[in-house]
Amino acid sequence: MSLRLVQFFDEAGMRRVGVPSDDGRRLAVLNDTQSVYALALDAVAANTPLVELVRKRLGDKSVDYDAVIADRRLLPPIDHPDETRCHVTGTGLTHLGSADTRDKMHKSTVEADEAALTDSMKMFRWGIEGGRPAAGAVGVQPEWFYKGNGRFIVPPGAPLVSPAFAEDAGEEPELAGLYVIAPDGTPVRVGFALGNEFSDHVTERKNYLFLAHSKLRQSTFGPEVLIGPPPADIRGTSRIRRDGAVLWEKPFVTGEANMSHSFANLEHHHFKYAEHRVPGDVHVHYFGTATLSVADGVRTQEGDIFEIEAEGFGRPLRNPLAIAREPKGLVAVREA
């Protein structure tokens, strides 16, 4: 059975984990639980399904969900006590239709001849041909990128801060997989959450080799993590609000029914590296999207509010955009 979890601070500033009520108005507080990270490791240690452990810890106390949101007491639905041991990564060109969006950013026209295809279109084709292997088999590897560690994660409701040197601050509505690594080195999927992968698409558009630079940005996910497998066909809405009105809005789809890669294949190619299987680490992995406002010519500005929602994932993910004020000049390095 699936359920959702929320991490938050109570009114006394103590960390709590809650389960949203059926009407989504209250959070039932778990007993003896201060983090989803610790909860997941407890389930591993007890060899108990996470859902079962959650139900055992459900108490009688509940809190007002709206008040938690209004007071900005939400936390990301998973984090690590040591921010450097939370690894934020992602894969692109994983969704049916994603190649068209990306390809428009890198080349205006594409010939049918393989030699004339952009690298984006080539990688997308490889995914279509080999991204969904038979059970137990290894498929083609996807595009992969690094987004930072836990210091790059912003809680739901908090500003997404774009660096002063950035040329764009654009949303990416995605599904994020949340994982802990068990003591024996086995990756354990805690669940899935809605995410805003937040990237600099203007920098990326200049040259595909700038992709790594464009992805080193803050990101956010939540506010709820769905425990258990997600629906195969997930349909949501991504929008940008400006001055109280909707500036841009578009539906997006995700889930394996809308993807060129299977989750199992994407997870294998992330966790095949031994360095990604360090016991006790947390991984947040974004699975890609095919819907971007920048593809429709939208230019975001400070104060815009990103809003991402999808049926089955609870409350929408909302974050305002802020622009950092640090100097744009040279970062000088001194001698030791």
C-alpha positions as CSV (number, residue, x, y, z in Angstrom):
1,M,0.0,0.0,0.0
2,S,1.3,3.5,-0.9
3,L,1.3,6.4,1.5
4,R,3.1,9.8,1.7
5,L,5.4,11.3,4.2
6,V,6.2,14.9,5.1
7,Q,9.2,16.3,7.1
8,F,8.6,19.5,9.0
9,F,9.4,21.5,12.2
10,D,6.8,21.6,14.9
11,E,6.0,24.9,16.6
12,A,8.7,24.3,19.1
13,G,11.3,23.9,16.4
14,M,11.6,20.1,16.7
15,R,11.9,17.9,13.6
16,R,8.9,15.7,12.9
17,V,7.6,13.3,10.3
18,G,3.9,13.2,9.4
19,V,1.4,11.4,7.2
20,P,-1.1,13.6,5.4
21,S,-4.8,12.9,6.2
22,D,-7.1,11.7,3.5
23,D,-8.4,15.3,3.0
24,G,-4.9,16.7,3.0
25,R,-5.6,19.1,5.8
26,R,-3.7,17.6,8.7
27,L,-0.5,15.7,9.3
28,A,-0.6,12.7,11.6
29,V,2.7,12.8,13.6
30,L,4.8,9.6,13.8
31,N,6.1,8.6,17.3
32,D,9.8,8.5,18.0
33,T,10.7,9.7,14.5
34,Q,12.7,12.9,13.7
35,S,13.6,12.2,10.1
36,V,12.7,10.1,7.1
37,Y,16.4,9.2,6.8
38,A,16.5,7.6,10.2
39,L,13.1,6.0,9.6
40,A,14.3,4.4,6.4
41,L,17.4,3.0,8.1
42,D,15.4,1.7,11.0
43,A,13.2,-0.2,8.5
44,V,16.3,-1.7,6.8
45,A,17.7,-2.7,10.2
46,A,14.4,-4.4,11.2
47,N,14.0,-6.0,7.8
48,T,10.5,-4.4,7.8
49,P,8.8,-2.7,4.8
50,L,8.9,1.1,5.3
51,V,5.1,1.3,5.0
52,E,4.6,-1.2,7.8
53,L,7.0,0.7,10.1
54,V,5.2,3.9,9.4
55,R,1.9,2.4,10.4
56,K,3.4,1.0,13.6
57,R,4.6,4.5,14.6
58,L,1.4,6.4,13.8
59,G,0.3,8.3,16.9
60,D,-2.8,10.2,18.0
61,K,-1.3,13.6,17.6
62,S,-1.8,15.6,14.4
63,V,-1.0,19.2,13.3
64,D,-2.5,21.6,10.8
65,Y,-0.8,21.2,7.4
66,D,-1.8,24.7,6.2
67,A,-0.2,26.2,9.3
68,V,3.1,24.3,8.7
69,I,3.2,25.6,5.1
70,A,2.2,29.2,6.1
71,D,4.9,29.3,8.7
72,R,7.5,27.9,6.3
73,R,8.2,25.0,8.5
74,L,8.4,22.4,5.7
75,L,11.6,20.4,5.2
76,P,12.7,18.4,2.1
77,P,11.0,15.0,2.4
78,I,14.5,13.5,2.9
79,D,17.8,14.9,4.0
80,H,21.1,13.8,5.7
81,P,22.5,15.0,9.0
82,D,25.7,15.7,7.1
83,E,24.8,17.7,4.0
84,T,27.9,16.6,2.1
85,R,26.6,13.0,2.2
86,C,23.5,13.8,0.3
87,H,24.2,13.6,-3.5
88,V,22.0,15.3,-5.9
89,T,22.1,14.1,-9.5
90,G,19.9,13.6,-12.6
91,T,19.3,12.2,-16.0
92,G,18.1,13.9,-19.1
93,L,16.5,12.9,-22.5
94,T,14.5,10.2,-20.6
95,H,11.0,11.1,-21.7
96,L,9.1,10.7,-24.9
97,G,9.1,14.2,-26.4
98,S,12.1,15.4,-24.4
99,A,14.4,15.2,-27.4
100,D,12.3,17.8,-29.3
101,T,12.5,20.3,-26.4
102,R,16.3,19.8,-26.0
103,D,17.0,19.7,-29.7
104,K,15.3,23.0,-30.3
105,M,17.8,24.5,-27.8
106,H,20.8,23.2,-29.7
107,K,19.8,23.1,-33.4
108,S,16.9,24.6,-35.4
109,T,16.6,21.8,-37.9
110,V,17.5,18.1,-37.9
111,E,18.2,16.0,-40.9
112,A,17.1,12.4,-41.1
113,D,20.6,11.2,-41.7
114,E,22.2,9.9,-38.5
115,A,25.4,11.8,-39.2
116,A,23.4,15.1,-39.2
117,L,21.6,14.4,-35.9
118,T,22.5,16.5,-32.8
119,D,24.1,14.7,-29.9
120,S,20.8,15.2,-28.0
121,M,18.8,13.4,-30.7
122,K,21.3,10.6,-31.0
123,M,21.1,10.0,-27.2
124,F,17.4,10.1,-27.3
125,R,17.3,7.5,-30.1
126,W,19.6,5.2,-28.1
127,G,17.2,5.5,-25.2
128,I,14.2,4.6,-27.4
129,E,16.1,1.6,-28.7
130,G,17.7,0.3,-25.5
131,G,16.5,2.2,-22.5
132,R,13.9,-0.4,-21.4
133,P,15.7,-3.7,-21.3
134,A,14.2,-7.0,-20.2
135,A,14.1,-7.7,-16.4
136,G,17.6,-8.4,-15.1
137,A,19.3,-7.1,-18.3
138,V,21.3,-3.9,-18.6
139,G,20.1,-1.3,-21.1
140,V,21.8,1.7,-22.7
141,Q,23.2,4.3,-20.3
142,P,21.4,7.7,-20.2
143,E,22.7,11.2,-20.0
144,W,23.8,11.9,-16.4
145,F,24.7,15.0,-14.5
146,Y,25.7,16.2,-11.1
147,K,23.7,19.0,-9.3
148,G,25.6,19.3,-6.0
149,N,25.2,18.0,-2.5
150,G,22.7,18.6,0.3
151,R,23.7,22.3,0.5
152,F,22.1,22.8,-2.9
153,I,18.7,21.6,-1.7
154,V,16.0,24.1,-0.9
155,P,12.9,23.2,1.2
156,P,9.5,23.5,-0.3
157,G,8.3,27.1,0.0
158,A,11.8,28.6,0.3
159,P,13.3,30.7,-2.4
160,L,15.2,29.1,-5.2
161,V,18.3,31.4,-5.4
162,S,19.8,31.8,-8.8
163,P,23.5,32.9,-8.8
164,A,24.3,36.5,-9.8
165,F,26.3,35.2,-12.8
166,A,23.5,33.0,-14.1
167,E,21.9,33.8,-17.5
168,D,18.6,32.0,-16.8
169,A,16.6,30.6,-13.9
170,G,14.2,28.1,-15.3
171,E,12.0,25.4,-13.8
172,E,12.1,21.7,-14.7
173,P,9.1,19.7,-13.4
174,E,10.3,16.2,-12.7
175,L,10.0,13.1,-10.6
176,A,12.8,12.6,-8.1
177,G,13.8,9.3,-6.6
178,L,14.9,9.4,-3.0
179,Y,17.4,6.7,-1.7
180,V,19.4,5.7,1.3
181,I,22.3,3.2,1.1
182,A,22.0,0.3,3.5
183,P,24.8,-0.8,5.7
184,D,25.7,-3.6,3.3
185,G,25.9,-1.1,0.4
186,T,22.5,-1.9,-1.2
187,P,20.6,1.1,-2.6
188,V,17.2,1.4,-1.0
189,R,14.5,3.5,-2.6
190,V,12.6,5.4,0.0
191,G,10.1,6.7,-2.6
192,F,9.4,9.3,-5.2
193,A,8.6,13.1,-5.0
194,L,7.7,15.9,-7.3
195,G,10.8,18.0,-8.0
196,N,11.9,21.3,-9.6
197,E,15.3,20.5,-11.0
198,F,15.9,24.3,-11.7
199,S,18.6,24.9,-14.4
200,D,20.2,27.7,-16.5
201,H,18.9,26.9,-20.0
202,V,20.5,29.9,-21.6
203,T,23.9,28.8,-20.6
204,E,23.2,25.3,-21.8
205,R,21.9,26.5,-25.1
206,K,25.2,28.2,-26.0
207,N,27.0,24.9,-26.1
208,Y,26.0,21.4,-25.0
209,L,29.3,21.1,-23.2
210,F,28.1,23.8,-20.8
211,L,25.5,21.3,-19.5
212,A,27.5,20.6,-16.4
213,H,27.7,24.4,-15.6
214,S,24.0,24.9,-16.2
215,K,23.0,22.1,-13.8
216,L,25.1,23.3,-10.8
217,R,22.1,25.1,-9.2
218,Q,19.8,24.8,-6.3
219,S,16.8,22.5,-6.6
220,T,13.8,21.5,-4.6
221,F,11.5,18.5,-4.2
222,G,8.5,17.5,-2.2
223,P,6.8,18.5,0.0
224,E,5.7,14.9,0.1
225,V,7.4,11.6,-0.7
226,L,5.3,8.8,-2.1
227,I,6.3,5.6,-0.5
228,G,6.0,2.6,-2.9
229,P,6.0,2.4,-6.6
230,P,4.6,5.4,-8.5
231,P,1.8,5.2,-11.1
232,A,3.0,4.3,-14.6
233,D,1.2,7.3,-16.1
234,I,1.7,10.5,-14.0
235,R,0.0,13.7,-15.3
236,G,0.7,17.1,-13.7
237,T,0.8,20.8,-14.3
238,S,3.7,23.2,-14.2
239,R,3.0,26.9,-13.9
240,I,4.7,30.2,-13.1
241,R,2.9,32.9,-11.2
242,R,3.9,36.6,-11.4
243,D,2.3,39.3,-9.4
244,G,-0.6,37.1,-8.4
245,A,-1.5,35.9,-11.9
246,V,-0.6,32.8,-13.9
247,L,2.2,33.9,-16.3
248,W,2.6,30.4,-17.9
249,E,1.0,27.0,-17.4
250,K,1.5,23.7,-19.2
251,P,0.7,20.1,-18.5
252,F,3.5,17.6,-18.1
253,V,3.7,13.8,-18.0
254,T,6.1,11.5,-16.4
255,G,6.1,7.9,-15.1
256,E,7.4,4.9,-17.1
257,A,4.5,4.9,-19.6
258,N,5.8,8.3,-20.8
259,M,9.5,7.5,-20.6
260,S,12.1,6.1,-23.0
261,H,14.0,4.5,-20.1
262,S,12.8,2.3,-17.3
263,F,13.4,3.4,-13.7
264,A,15.4,0.2,-13.1
265,N,17.7,1.0,-16.0
266,L,18.2,4.6,-14.8
267,E,18.8,3.4,-11.3
268,H,21.3,0.8,-12.4
269,H,23.4,3.3,-14.3
270,H,23.5,5.6,-11.3
271,F,24.3,3.0,-8.7
272,K,26.7,0.9,-10.7
273,Y,29.4,3.1,-9.4
274,A,30.7,1.8,-6.1
275,E,31.2,5.4,-5.0
276,H,27.4,5.8,-5.2
277,R,26.9,2.9,-2.8
278,V,28.6,4.2,0.4
279,P,26.6,2.9,3.4
280,G,24.6,5.7,5.1
281,D,24.6,8.1,2.1
282,V,21.5,9.7,0.7
283,H,20.8,10.2,-3.0
284,V,18.3,12.4,-4.7
285,H,18.0,11.6,-8.4
286,Y,15.9,13.6,-10.9
287,F,14.5,11.5,-13.8
288,G,14.0,14.2,-16.4
289,T,11.2,16.1,-18.1
290,A,9.9,17.1,-21.5
291,T,8.2,20.4,-20.4
292,L,10.1,23.7,-20.0
293,S,8.8,27.2,-20.0
294,V,12.0,28.4,-21.6
295,A,11.0,26.4,-24.7
296,D,8.0,28.7,-25.0
297,G,10.1,31.8,-24.8
298,V,9.4,32.6,-21.1
299,R,12.0,34.6,-19.3
300,T,11.6,34.3,-15.5
301,Q,12.3,37.2,-13.1
302,E,12.8,37.6,-9.4
303,G,9.6,37.1,-7.4
304,D,8.1,34.6,-9.8
305,I,6.6,31.6,-8.1
306,F,7.2,28.1,-9.6
307,E,4.3,25.7,-8.9
308,I,4.4,22.0,-9.8
309,E,1.6,19.5,-8.9
310,A,0.4,16.1,-10.0
311,E,-2.4,13.8,-8.8
312,G,-1.3,11.3,-6.2
313,F,1.6,13.4,-4.8
314,G,-0.3,15.6,-2.4
315,R,0.3,19.3,-2.0
316,P,1.9,21.3,-4.8
317,L,5.6,22.1,-4.8
318,R,5.8,25.9,-4.7
319,N,9.0,28.1,-4.5
320,P,9.6,31.7,-5.3
321,L,12.6,32.8,-7.4
322,A,15.3,34.9,-5.9
323,I,18.5,36.3,-7.5
324,A,21.8,36.2,-5.5
325,R,23.5,39.6,-4.8
326,E,27.1,38.4,-4.7
327,P,29.6,40.3,-6.9
328,K,29.9,39.1,-10.5
329,G,33.6,39.8,-10.6
330,L,36.6,37.4,-10.5
331,V,36.9,34.9,-7.7
332,A,40.5,35.2,-6.7
333,V,42.5,32.4,-5.2
334,R,45.3,33.1,-2.8
335,E,48.4,31.2,-2.1
336,A,48.5,28.8,0.8
